[in-house]
Amino acid sequence: MDTQFRPQGFSILPTVVKNLLIINGIFFLATIAGDYVWRIDLAQYLGLHYIGASDFRPYQFVTYMFMHGSFAHIFFNMFALWMFGNTLENAWGPKRFLIFYFVCGIGAGITQEIVQYIQVSTEFQQYMYTDNGIEYIRLTDGVMRMSEFMNRFTTVGASGAIYGILLAFGMMWPNSRIYIYFAIPIKAKWFVIIYGLLELFSGFTSMDNVAHFAHVGGMVFGLLLILYWRNKENGWTPRFKRPKQGFGRPKSDEEYNRQNFDDDRRTDEILEKISKGGYDSLTREEKEFLFKQSKKN
């Protein structure tokens, strides 16, 4: 049975997800107030600037995740955090989820910096020249100092962390169904793969202002962290070797496959129960089983 994953109400949100939603909302309102009331662009100080720009500060690797450029930008990021982060934090616990969120977000920022460095070192070189020791760059609307041009590279948004959360959900519950536009069902594993490939393709072909490679970077850093956790806790074993169960005889292929099938079926049933009644509707035994399965998958 495939489970139909749908978001639940705000009252059942775990601590970290709830506070991330609140903090992002406060930053967004502060951005609006700063723009219209104090005539201050907070993104200039809190957005992630190119590492070679004069406006770059190390703390921006964290603060940029709480800045958003528009209502649609923050709405879709927070909707995804609400939709997938709820179940993920309940399975992992607040500490691990918070670490994962920031690792993915900071990793996305690092990826964006690397991509921008490559652009400055290659693509923009043909438009750059030096006059009296000052670097300039030729643009379609005139000439600008290179130092001023670099400060234009500003990245904002929690999308890198959100894409990491999507990856984690797809790895933990690959067969649960996600509804695109609330109508089109698709398994989580295919949803994640398609989104990742689209972002990678867009990064090479798109001319928009979306940091596509940062999204991919968030997924890559999330994948590396999950693999690190699994290897640290369980030890690495080749996939073709199955661990023995206790000190008894090893399970046959048929018994092993049947056990996996039963575990997957029960996991789907528990996830379906969450979709109907929320995480708090689970028994303690069901919560422990779901947690153990999340570490196995």
FINUBA-82637 format. One line per 2 residues: number of its first residue (from 1); their letters; for each residue x, y, z of C-alpha. Coordinates in steps of 0.5 Angstrom, whole numbers, plus 2048, in hexadecimal, padded with zeros to 3 digits. Example, Ala and Ser with C-alpha at 12.3 -4.5 7.8 and 13.67 -1.06 7.14 Angstrom:
<dolos>
1	as	819,7F7,810 ~ 81B,7FE,80E
</dolos>
This chain:
<dolos>
1	md	800,800,800 ~ 803,807,7FE
3	tq	801,80C,803 ~ 7FE,813,801
5	fr	803,818,805 ~ 7FF,81F,806
7	pq	801,824,80B ~ 7FD,825,811
9	gf	7FB,82B,816 ~ 800,830,819
11	si	7FE,82D,820 ~ 802,826,81F
13	lp	808,82A,81C ~ 80F,828,820
15	tv	813,82D,824 ~ 819,82E,81E
17	vk	814,82F,818 ~ 80F,833,81C
19	nl	815,838,81E ~ 818,838,817
21	li	811,83A,814 ~ 810,840,81A
23	in	817,842,819 ~ 817,842,811
25	gi	810,846,812 ~ 814,84B,816
27	ff	819,84C,812 ~ 815,84D,80C
29	la	811,853,810 ~ 817,856,812
31	ti	819,856,80B ~ 813,85A,808
33	ag	813,85F,80E ~ 81A,860,80D
35	dy	819,862,806 ~ 813,866,807
37	vw	814,869,80D ~ 81B,86A,80E
39	ri	81D,869,807 ~ 822,864,809
41	dl	823,85E,805 ~ 825,858,80A
43	aq	827,854,804 ~ 82D,858,803
45	yl	82F,856,80A ~ 82C,84F,80B
47	gl	82C,84C,804 ~ 832,848,802
49	hy	837,84C,7FE ~ 83C,84A,7F9
51	ig	842,848,7FD ~ 847,84D,7F9
53	as	842,853,7FA ~ 843,858,800
55	df	83C,857,803 ~ 83D,84F,804
57	rp	83D,84D,80B ~ 83E,846,80E
59	yq	838,846,812 ~ 834,847,80B
61	fv	834,840,80A ~ 82F,83F,810
63	ty	82B,845,80F ~ 82A,845,808
65	mf	825,83F,809 ~ 820,843,80D
67	mh	820,848,808 ~ 81B,848,802
69	gs	81A,84C,7FC ~ 812,84C,7FB
71	fa	80C,849,7FE ~ 80C,843,7F9
73	hi	813,842,7FB ~ 812,841,802
75	ff	80B,83E,802 ~ 80D,838,7FD
77	nm	814,837,802 ~ 810,837,808
79	fa	80A,833,805 ~ 80F,82D,803
81	lw	812,82E,80A ~ 80C,82D,80E
83	mf	80A,827,809 ~ 810,823,809
85	gn	814,826,80F ~ 80E,824,814
87	tl	80F,81C,813 ~ 816,81D,812
89	en	817,820,819 ~ 813,81B,81D
91	aw	817,815,81A ~ 81E,818,81B
93	gp	81D,81D,821 ~ 81E,824,822
95	kr	825,824,823 ~ 827,820,81D
97	fl	822,824,818 ~ 824,82A,81A
99	if	82C,828,818 ~ 829,825,812
101	yf	825,82C,810 ~ 82C,830,811
103	vc	830,82C,80E ~ 82C,82B,808
105	gi	82B,833,808 ~ 832,835,809
107	ga	835,82F,804 ~ 830,833,7FF
109	gi	833,839,800 ~ 83A,836,7FF
111	tq	838,833,7F9 ~ 835,83A,7F6
113	ei	83C,83D,7F8 ~ 840,838,7F4
115	vq	83B,839,7EE ~ 83C,841,7EE
117	yi	844,840,7EF ~ 844,83C,7E9
119	qv	83F,841,7E5 ~ 844,847,7E7
121	st	84A,843,7E5 ~ 848,841,7DE
123	ef	841,844,7DC ~ 843,84B,7DE
125	qq	84A,84B,7DC ~ 849,84D,7D5
127	ym	845,853,7D7 ~ 84A,856,7DC
129	yt	850,85B,7DC ~ 854,85F,7E0
131	dn	855,867,7E0 ~ 85A,86A,7E4
133	gi	85A,864,7E9 ~ 852,864,7EA
135	ey	84F,85E,7E7 ~ 848,85F,7E3
137	ir	843,85B,7DF ~ 83F,85C,7D9
139	lt	838,85B,7D9 ~ 832,85C,7D4
141	dg	830,863,7D8 ~ 837,866,7D9
143	vm	83E,865,7DD ~ 83E,863,7E4
145	rm	843,862,7E9 ~ 845,85B,7EA
147	se	844,85C,7F2 ~ 83D,85F,7F1
149	fm	83B,859,7EC ~ 83D,854,7F1
151	nr	839,857,7F6 ~ 833,855,7F2
153	ft	834,84E,7F3 ~ 82F,84D,7F9
155	tv	82C,846,7FB ~ 825,846,7FF
157	ga	821,840,801 ~ 820,839,805
159	sg	81F,836,7FE ~ 826,832,7FF
161	ai	824,82F,806 ~ 81D,82E,803
163	yg	820,829,7FE ~ 824,826,803
165	il	81D,824,807 ~ 81A,822,800
167	la	820,81D,7FF ~ 820,81A,806
169	fg	818,819,806 ~ 819,815,7FF
171	mm	81F,811,802 ~ 81B,80F,808
173	wp	814,80E,805 ~ 815,80D,7FE
175	ns	80F,80A,7FC ~ 80A,80F,800
177	ri	806,813,7FB ~ 806,81A,7FA
179	yi	801,81E,7F7 ~ 804,823,7F2
181	yf	7FF,829,7F1 ~ 7FA,825,7F6
183	ai	7F8,821,7F0 ~ 7FE,81D,7ED
185	pi	801,817,7F1 ~ 808,815,7F1
187	ka	80C,811,7F5 ~ 811,815,7FA
189	kw	817,812,7F7 ~ 815,814,7EF
191	fv	813,81B,7F2 ~ 81A,81C,7F5
193	ii	81E,819,7EF ~ 81A,81D,7EA
195	yg	81B,824,7EE ~ 822,823,7EF
197	ll	823,821,7E7 ~ 81F,827,7E5
199	el	823,82C,7EA ~ 82A,829,7E7
201	fs	827,82A,7E0 ~ 825,831,7E1
203	gf	82B,833,7E5 ~ 82F,832,7DE
205	ts	829,835,7D9 ~ 825,83A,7DD
207	md	827,841,7DD ~ 822,843,7E3
209	nv	824,846,7EA ~ 823,83F,7ED
211	ah	829,83C,7F1 ~ 827,835,7ED
213	fa	82E,832,7EF ~ 82D,834,7F6
215	hv	827,830,7F7 ~ 82B,82A,7F4
217	gg	831,82B,7F9 ~ 82B,82B,7FF
219	mv	829,824,7FC ~ 831,822,7FC
221	fg	833,824,803 ~ 82C,821,805
223	ll	82E,81A,802 ~ 835,81A,805
225	li	833,81C,80C ~ 82E,816,80B
227	ly	833,811,809 ~ 838,814,80E
229	wr	832,812,814 ~ 831,80C,811
231	nk	838,809,811 ~ 839,80C,818
233	en	834,809,81B ~ 833,802,817
235	gw	83A,801,814 ~ 83B,800,80D
237	tp	839,7FA,80A ~ 839,7F8,802
239	rf	832,7F8,800 ~ 832,7F0,7FD
241	kr	834,7EE,805 ~ 82E,7EE,809
243	pk	82F,7EE,811 ~ 82E,7E8,815
245	qg	828,7E8,81A ~ 82B,7E7,821
247	fg	82E,7E0,822 ~ 82A,7DC,81E
249	rp	82A,7DA,817 ~ 82A,7DF,811
251	ks	823,7E0,80E ~ 822,7DD,807
253	de	821,7E2,801 ~ 819,7E1,802
255	ey	819,7E2,809 ~ 81D,7E8,808
257	nr	819,7EB,803 ~ 812,7E9,806
259	qn	815,7ED,80C ~ 817,7F3,808
261	fd	810,7F3,805 ~ 80C,7F3,80C
263	dd	811,7F8,80E ~ 80F,7FD,808
265	rr	808,7FB,809 ~ 807,7FD,810
267	td	80B,803,80F ~ 806,805,80A
269	ei	801,804,80E ~ 804,808,814
271	le	805,80E,80F ~ 7FE,80D,80D
273	ki	7FC,80E,814 ~ 800,814,815
275	sk	7FD,817,80F ~ 7F6,816,812
277	gg	7F7,818,819 ~ 7FE,81B,81A
279	yd	804,818,81D ~ 801,819,824
281	sl	7FC,813,822 ~ 801,80E,822
283	tr	803,809,828 ~ 80A,809,82B
285	ee	80B,803,827 ~ 809,805,821
287	ke	80E,80B,822 ~ 814,807,823
289	fl	812,802,81D ~ 812,809,819
291	fk	819,80B,81C ~ 81C,805,81B
293	qs	81A,804,813 ~ 81C,80B,812
295	kk	823,809,814 ~ 823,803,810
297	n	820,806,809
</dolos>
